[in-house]
Amino acid sequence: MRFLTDEERRRLDRFALLDGYLPAKEAELEAWNATLPRAERDVVNRRRVTNIGTFRAYVERYLRRHPGVHQGMTLMVRQLAPTADGLPLEVYCFANTTVWAEYEGTQSDIFDHLFAIIPEFGLRVFQHPSGADMRAAGSHLAAVANI
């Protein structure tokens, strides 16, 4: 995760689900940063927009518009404690059906979309490498060593 560059903010501004989010977040942060004493206004002391925070906002807005998500029940997207495997993101919401197959379809639809869109935010899903990954890396290293 990292702070967004100006170019990334402009690129993400085209996402309909983020309409109004980035300008509002930047205004909030600028107001907070303006309260810093002059000696602390260096960029390292300022609050700035991050890719993970923007992704969290995107996910929440996506869920709030998803037809399979119950809008009258708890809905939240939050970070859990970081681990050696990365920063877990918890998606907490309820389906608007109790029919198991429909519930599974809604859940799959949500995660299909999130896994596909996450690279747009400069993020990636962490997965432990499999045996196939190790074999591929080993054959690549063997090819490099033969050059």
C-alpha positions as CSV (number, residue, x, y, z in Angstrom):
1,M,0.0,0.0,0.0
2,R,1.1,3.6,-0.6
3,F,0.0,7.1,-1.0
4,L,-1.7,7.9,-4.3
5,T,0.2,10.0,-6.8
6,D,-1.6,12.9,-8.6
7,E,-1.7,10.7,-11.8
8,E,-3.3,7.8,-9.9
9,R,-5.9,10.2,-8.3
10,R,-6.8,11.5,-11.8
11,R,-7.1,7.9,-13.1
12,L,-9.2,6.7,-10.2
13,D,-11.4,9.8,-10.5
14,R,-13.0,8.2,-13.6
15,F,-14.6,5.4,-11.5
16,A,-18.3,6.1,-11.1
17,L,-18.4,4.5,-7.7
18,L,-15.8,7.0,-6.5
19,D,-17.7,10.0,-7.6
20,G,-17.2,12.7,-5.0
21,Y,-15.0,10.5,-2.8
22,L,-11.5,11.8,-3.8
23,P,-12.4,15.5,-3.7
24,A,-14.2,15.1,-0.4
25,K,-11.3,13.0,1.1
26,E,-8.7,15.5,-0.1
27,A,-10.7,18.4,1.4
28,E,-10.9,16.6,4.7
29,L,-7.2,15.9,4.7
30,E,-6.3,19.4,3.7
31,A,-8.4,20.8,6.5
32,W,-6.7,18.5,9.0
33,N,-3.2,19.3,7.6
34,A,-3.9,23.0,7.8
35,T,-4.1,22.7,11.6
36,L,-0.6,21.4,11.8
37,P,2.0,23.8,13.2
38,R,4.2,25.3,10.5
39,A,7.2,23.1,11.6
40,E,5.2,20.0,10.9
41,R,3.8,20.8,7.5
42,D,6.5,18.8,5.7
43,V,5.0,16.1,3.4
44,V,6.2,13.3,5.8
45,N,4.0,14.7,8.6
46,R,0.8,15.3,6.5
47,R,-2.1,12.9,6.1
48,R,-2.6,11.9,2.4
49,V,-4.9,9.7,0.3
50,T,-3.8,6.1,0.1
51,N,-4.6,3.3,-2.4
52,I,-5.9,1.0,0.3
53,G,-8.2,3.6,1.8
54,T,-9.5,4.5,-1.6
55,F,-10.1,0.8,-2.4
56,R,-12.0,0.4,0.9
57,A,-14.2,3.3,-0.1
58,Y,-14.7,1.7,-3.5
59,V,-15.7,-1.7,-2.0
60,E,-18.2,-0.1,0.4
61,R,-19.8,1.9,-2.4
62,Y,-19.9,-1.3,-4.6
63,L,-21.7,-3.2,-1.9
64,R,-24.1,-0.4,-1.3
65,R,-25.2,-0.6,-5.0
66,H,-25.1,-4.4,-5.4
67,P,-28.6,-5.8,-5.9
68,G,-27.8,-9.0,-3.9
69,V,-26.7,-7.2,-0.8
70,H,-29.3,-6.4,2.0
71,Q,-29.1,-2.6,2.4
72,G,-31.0,-2.6,5.7
73,M,-28.4,-4.7,7.6
74,T,-24.9,-4.1,8.8
75,L,-22.5,-3.4,5.9
76,M,-18.8,-2.5,6.5
77,V,-15.4,-2.9,4.9
78,R,-12.5,-2.7,7.3
79,Q,-8.9,-3.6,7.7
80,L,-7.8,-6.2,10.2
81,A,-4.5,-6.4,11.9
82,P,-1.6,-6.9,9.5
83,T,0.1,-10.3,9.4
84,A,3.1,-11.8,7.7
85,D,0.8,-12.6,4.8
86,G,-0.4,-9.0,4.3
87,L,-3.2,-6.7,5.3
88,P,-6.5,-8.5,5.6
89,L,-9.5,-6.7,4.4
90,E,-12.8,-7.8,5.9
91,V,-16.0,-7.4,3.8
92,Y,-19.0,-7.7,6.2
93,C,-22.5,-7.6,4.7
94,F,-25.6,-9.7,4.4
95,A,-27.2,-11.1,1.3
96,N,-30.9,-10.2,0.7
97,T,-31.8,-13.9,0.3
98,T,-31.6,-17.1,2.4
99,V,-31.7,-19.3,-0.6
100,W,-28.3,-21.0,-0.4
101,A,-27.5,-21.1,-4.2
102,E,-28.5,-17.4,-4.6
103,Y,-26.4,-16.5,-1.5
104,E,-23.4,-18.3,-3.0
105,G,-24.0,-16.6,-6.4
106,T,-24.0,-13.1,-4.7
107,Q,-20.9,-13.9,-2.7
108,S,-19.1,-15.2,-5.8
109,D,-20.2,-12.2,-7.9
110,I,-18.8,-9.8,-5.3
111,F,-15.5,-11.5,-4.9
112,D,-15.1,-12.0,-8.7
113,H,-15.4,-8.2,-9.1
114,L,-13.1,-7.3,-6.2
115,F,-10.3,-9.7,-7.3
116,A,-10.6,-8.3,-10.9
117,I,-10.6,-4.6,-9.9
118,I,-7.9,-4.6,-7.2
119,P,-4.9,-4.1,-9.6
120,E,-6.5,-0.8,-10.7
121,F,-5.7,0.5,-7.2
122,G,-2.1,-0.6,-7.3
123,L,-2.8,-3.5,-4.9
124,R,-2.6,-7.3,-5.3
125,V,-4.1,-10.3,-3.6
126,F,-1.6,-12.3,-1.6
127,Q,-1.5,-16.0,-2.0
128,H,1.0,-18.5,-0.7
129,P,3.0,-19.9,-3.6
130,S,2.0,-23.4,-4.8
131,G,4.2,-26.2,-6.0
132,A,3.5,-25.1,-9.6
133,D,4.8,-21.6,-8.7
134,M,8.0,-23.0,-7.3
135,R,8.5,-25.3,-10.3
136,A,8.0,-22.3,-12.7
137,A,10.4,-20.1,-10.7
138,G,12.9,-23.0,-10.7
139,S,12.7,-23.5,-14.4
140,H,13.1,-19.7,-14.9
141,L,16.2,-19.6,-12.7
142,A,17.6,-22.6,-14.5
143,A,17.0,-20.8,-17.9
144,V,18.7,-17.7,-16.5
145,A,21.7,-19.7,-15.3
146,N,22.1,-21.3,-18.7
147,I,22.5,-17.9,-20.5
